Amino acid sequence: MKLAIVINTNDPEKTWNALRLGNTALKRGHEVGVFLVGSAVEIESIHDPRYDVAGTLAAFLSARGNLLACGTCLKSRQLESGVCPISTMVQLVELIENSDRVISIG
């Protein structure tokens, strides 16, 4: 199955759980794409002692999860791309079109 996860929050617990879902799906042999939109593009600056977002994100990338970030959202926050390429709404539509299931968290 191809799974798309759209994250639209920088809330540590929600972001961590979204990535955990992605990691679990990858371990079960599914293809997973995550698109960061809105405040989720701040993912690299999320630090919380209870929720290891950075470690869970690293595991997702190591397992060959596909991570994309909205370029307009990055630009509006004066951020540059970090762990993922700058993407567009066209790429989000393509991710959705090519997925069997889409989950939005945020």
C-alpha positions in Angstrom: 0.0 0.0 0.0 1.1 3.6 -0.6 0.4 5.9 2.3 0.5 9.7 2.3 0.7 11.5 5.6 0.2 15.3 5.5 1.4 17.0 8.7 0.1 20.5 9.4 1.4 21.2 12.9 4.5 21.7 14.9 2.9 20.2 18.0 5.6 17.7 19.3 3.2 14.9 20.3 1.2 15.0 17.0 4.3 15.2 14.8 6.0 12.4 16.7 2.9 10.2 16.4 2.6 10.9 12.7 6.2 9.9 12.2 5.7 6.8 14.3 2.8 5.8 12.1 5.0 6.3 9.0 7.8 4.2 10.5 5.4 1.4 11.4 4.0 1.4 7.9 7.5 1.3 6.4 8.5 -1.6 8.7 5.4 -3.5 7.4 6.6 -3.0 3.8 4.4 -0.1 2.8 5.6 2.9 0.8 5.2 6.2 2.8 5.4 9.8 1.8 5.1 12.6 4.3 4.3 16.2 3.2 5.0 19.0 5.7 2.7 22.0 5.4 2.1 25.1 7.6 4.0 25.0 10.9 5.0 21.4 10.2 7.9 22.7 8.1 9.5 23.7 11.4 10.0 20.0 12.2 13.8 20.3 12.7 13.3 22.8 15.5 10.8 20.7 17.4 12.4 19.8 20.7 10.5 18.1 23.5 11.9 15.8 26.2 8.8 13.6 26.0 8.6 13.2 22.2 11.8 12.4 20.3 10.7 14.0 17.0 14.3 14.3 15.7 15.1 10.6 16.4 11.8 9.4 14.9 12.4 11.6 11.8 15.9 10.2 11.4 14.5 6.6 11.6 11.9 7.5 9.0 14.5 8.9 6.6 16.8 5.9 7.2 14.0 3.5 6.3 13.6 5.4 3.0 10.5 7.3 3.8 9.8 10.1 1.4 9.8 13.5 3.1 8.7 16.7 1.3 8.1 20.3 2.6 6.0 23.1 1.3 8.3 25.7 -0.2 5.8 28.5 0.3 5.4 27.6 4.0 9.2 27.5 4.4 9.6 30.9 2.7 6.9 32.5 4.8 8.8 31.5 7.9 12.1 32.6 6.3 13.4 29.0 6.6 15.5 27.0 4.1 15.1 23.4 3.3 16.9 21.1 5.6 16.3 17.4 5.8 13.9 17.4 2.9 13.6 19.0 -0.5 11.5 22.1 -1.1 8.2 21.0 -2.7 5.1 22.5 -4.2 1.3 22.0 -4.0 1.6 20.2 -7.4 3.9 17.6 -5.7 1.4 17.3 -2.8 -1.4 16.6 -5.3 0.8 14.0 -7.0 1.5 12.4 -3.7 -2.2 12.2 -2.9 -3.1 11.0 -6.4 -0.5 8.2 -6.2 -1.4 7.0 -2.7 -3.9 4.4 -1.7 -4.6 6.2 1.7 -4.1 9.8 2.8 -4.0 10.8 6.4 -3.9 14.4 7.6 -2.6 15.2 11.0 -2.7 18.7 12.5 
